[in-house]
Amino acid sequence: TWARPMLLVVNPFRDLGNVGDSTMIKYQPDENPEEREDPHIFGLTRRAWREFCKAPSCHSFVISGESGAGKTETTKHVLKYLSAIQRLRAEAQGDSAVPPESPVQKALMQMNPILEAWGNAKTVRNDNSSRFGKFMKMYIQPPAGLIVAGSVQDFLLERSRVVGQGPKERGYHIFYQLSQGLEPAEKAELHLKPIREYQFFQPAAGSKEPICEVVDKINDKK
């Protein structure tokens, strides 16, 4: 079968300022994508949306790449655009009564921190590496663009990371977040000990690397 169109994305490992609201508003849902065909994730998502409106049927985004390529962030931008379609349309028409997000849209946007906490970890290549796959479904009501339902199915979780870590790597974020973010009384209630006291957070046998407990770019307490 065919898989097209294709968009090649390179992770710049810094904020280029090209995926915020000021950029997204340039990709109006009702604007003809052929008039603005520059390679951008918002443009590709808009194109898929317009094709869906013409012939409502199943459309798929296949987001793949090596660790650190930007798969998680790209997925967030697709969801961000689809969730903002109603707002973008209202702003383009000068309508001050911007429709609020539906509970489903809010849930889809708020699920990422939970999924990342339980399924992401620091590796030698990526401080926030997804150690599992996601199959996401969204049910959209055309032509309004309202997301009426959705689901997320996870698969291929890296189970070995639960019981052992490689040099300069960590376990799943949730363990460190609980260790750093909970109050002493909450830790006592859950019988949580300091990270260093758990054997499965220690480096592999024979490794001279110290335990990796803190990542500079991740605030576990927050």
C-alpha positions in Angstrom: 0.0 0.0 0.0 1.0 3.6 -0.2 2.0 5.7 2.8 1.9 9.4 1.7 2.4 12.2 2.0 5.6 12.0 4.0 7.2 14.6 6.2 10.8 14.4 7.4 11.3 16.0 10.7 14.7 16.6 12.4 15.0 17.2 16.1 16.9 20.5 16.6 17.3 19.8 20.4 16.3 23.4 21.0 13.2 25.6 20.7 13.0 27.2 17.3 9.8 29.0 18.1 8.0 27.4 15.1 5.3 25.2 16.8 3.5 27.7 19.0 0.1 29.3 18.6 1.5 32.2 16.5 2.7 29.6 13.9 -0.4 27.4 14.2 -2.8 30.2 13.3 -1.1 30.5 9.9 -2.4 27.1 9.1 -6.1 27.8 9.0 -8.3 24.6 8.6 -10.3 26.1 5.8 -7.4 27.4 3.8 -6.4 25.4 0.7 -3.3 23.5 1.6 -2.0 23.6 -1.9 -1.6 27.3 -1.5 0.9 26.8 1.4 2.7 23.5 1.0 5.8 24.1 3.0 6.9 21.1 5.1 5.5 21.6 8.6 3.6 19.2 11.0 0.7 21.7 11.2 0.4 21.8 7.4 0.4 18.0 7.2 -2.2 17.7 9.9 -4.4 20.3 8.2 -4.1 18.5 4.9 -5.2 15.2 6.6 -8.1 17.1 8.2 -9.3 18.5 4.9 -9.1 15.1 3.2 -11.1 13.7 6.1 -13.8 16.3 5.6 -14.0 15.6 1.9 -14.4 11.8 2.4 -14.9 10.9 6.1 -13.0 7.6 6.6 -10.1 6.3 8.5 -6.9 8.4 8.2 -3.6 7.4 9.9 -0.4 9.2 11.0 2.6 6.9 11.3 5.2 8.6 13.4 8.4 6.7 13.6 12.1 7.3 14.1 15.1 6.5 16.3 15.3 7.4 20.0 15.4 11.2 20.3 14.1 11.8 16.8 11.1 13.7 18.1 8.3 11.2 17.9 6.7 12.2 21.2 6.8 15.9 20.5 5.5 15.5 16.9 2.5 13.5 18.3 1.8 16.3 20.7 1.8 18.8 17.8 -0.7 16.7 15.8 -3.0 16.5 18.8 -2.6 20.2 19.5 -3.6 21.2 16.0 -6.6 18.8 15.8 -7.8 20.1 19.2 -7.5 23.7 18.1 -9.5 23.4 14.8 -12.7 25.0 16.2 -10.8 27.8 17.9 -8.8 28.5 14.7 -11.9 28.7 12.6 -13.6 31.1 15.1 -10.6 33.4 15.2 -10.3 33.4 11.3 -14.0 34.5 11.1 -13.6 37.2 13.7 -15.9 35.4 16.1 -15.2 36.5 19.7 -17.2 33.5 21.1 -14.4 30.9 20.8 -15.9 27.5 21.5 -14.5 25.8 24.6 -12.6 22.6 24.5 -14.6 19.5 24.9 -13.9 17.2 27.9 -12.5 14.6 25.4 -10.1 17.2 23.9 -8.9 18.2 27.3 -8.3 14.6 28.3 -6.3 13.9 25.1 -4.1 16.9 25.7 -3.6 16.2 29.4 -2.8 12.5 29.0 0.8 13.0 27.8 2.3 13.8 31.2 0.8 10.6 32.7 1.9 8.4 29.8 5.4 9.9 29.9 5.7 9.5 33.7 4.9 5.7 33.5 6.5 4.9 30.1 9.4 7.3 29.5 12.9 7.2 30.9 16.4 8.7 30.6 18.7 6.8 28.2 22.2 7.7 27.0 20.6 9.2 23.8 17.5 10.9 25.2 16.6 12.3 28.6 12.8 11.7 27.9 12.8 8.6 25.8 9.5 6.7 25.2 10.1 3.1 26.1 6.9 1.9 24.7 4.7 2.2 21.6 1.3 4.0 21.4 -1.7 3.3 19.2 -4.0 6.3 19.4 -7.5 6.6 18.0 -9.6 9.8 17.7 -13.1 10.0 16.5 -13.8 13.4 14.9 -17.2 14.8 13.9 -17.0 16.6 10.6 -17.4 19.3 9.5 -17.2 21.0 12.9 -13.9 19.3 13.8 -15.1 18.3 17.3 -13.2 15.4 18.8 -16.0 13.3 20.3 -14.0 10.3 21.5 -10.6 8.8 21.7 -8.5 6.0 23.1 -4.8 5.1 23.6 -3.4 1.6 23.6 0.2 1.0 24.7 2.3 -1.9 23.6 5.9 -3.2 23.8 6.7 -1.6 27.1 10.4 -2.1 27.9 9.9 -4.3 31.0 13.6 -4.9 31.6 13.9 -1.3 32.6 11.7 -1.9 35.6 14.3 -4.2 37.3 17.6 -2.8 36.0 19.3 0.2 34.5 22.2 0.6 32.1 25.1 3.0 32.8 24.1 6.7 32.9 20.4 5.7 32.5 17.4 5.8 34.8 14.2 3.8 35.3 10.8 5.2 34.5 10.2 8.8 35.5 7.4 8.0 37.9 9.7 6.4 40.5 11.8 9.5 40.7 8.8 11.9 40.6 7.3 10.0 43.6 10.7 10.1 45.4 11.2 13.9 44.8 7.6 15.2 44.7 5.9 13.5 47.7 5.9 14.9 51.2 7.6 12.8 53.9 4.2 11.8 55.3 3.0 10.6 51.9 6.2 8.6 51.4 5.8 7.0 54.8 2.2 6.1 54.0 3.3 4.4 50.7 6.4 2.8 52.4 8.7 4.5 49.9 12.4 4.5 50.6 15.1 6.7 49.1 15.9 5.8 45.4 19.4 4.6 46.3 18.1 1.9 48.7 16.4 0.1 45.8 18.5 -2.5 44.1 16.7 -2.2 40.7 17.9 1.5 40.4 21.5 0.5 40.7 23.8 0.3 37.7 24.4 -3.1 36.1 26.7 -5.5 38.0 30.3 -4.7 37.4 29.6 -1.1 36.2 31.7 1.6 37.8 29.2 4.3 36.9 27.4 5.9 39.8 23.6 5.7 40.1 21.9 8.2 37.8 19.3 9.9 40.0 19.0 13.5 38.6 18.6 14.8 35.1 19.4 18.4 34.5 16.5 19.2 32.1 13.9 17.3 34.1 12.2 18.6 37.3 11.1 15.4 39.0 9.7 17.3 42.0 7.5 19.6 39.9 
